[in-house]
Amino acid sequence: MTSHCDDELTSISRDIAAKQLSIENQAILIEVLEQDGHDMVEERSRLAKERSNLARQIARQLRLLQTRCTLDE
């Protein structure tokens, strides 16, 4: 089970890192476009959903880490 958990943790960690970078890039783009006078309300709403999804992924990663640590004891 630990091997499966490690594989899943590795996969989730990669997904989280990619999502974090994507969210950071989107936030920067939105800021720049807003400064240029564009209406970015819909994009900000989508970004908020992306951040919420990221928080769920991080919570899942935490649960897996807790499970792994419990198994290792």
Secondary structure as UniProt FT lines:
FT   HELIX           2..35
FT   TURN            36..37
FT   HELIX           41..72
//
